[in-house]
Amino acid sequence: MNSRKTDSEIIMEIYRRMYREAEPPADIDELIKSRRARTDAWFLNYFLPDVRQIEIINEVLKENNIKRKSDQRAFKVSVLLGCAPSGIRKKEVLIK
């Protein structure tokens, strides 16, 4: 019997790893449980370089045997346009 994780479980594993490595580090499950993840743009308070975000996504997809390029692209889009940490440090963001 094949017990492949659901897409949601895979995405959450990606977020867990990203936030564990983010600056400052965080526990995404705790952020969700405490409702802090319900505030507007809360994920912008965390930084993880874009390159590392892609590496984490690729690692988790490989571990879960997601091989089709179209499936890999769909996961990347979902994660990066979802609530991934910012790829730009706050002080680098210019707000006018």
Secondary structure, DSSP 8 states (H G I E B T S, - for coil): ------HHHHHHHHHHHHHHHSBS---HHHHHHTTGGGSTTGGGG-B--HHHHHHHHHHHHHHTT---HHHHHHHHHHHHTTT--BSS-GGG----
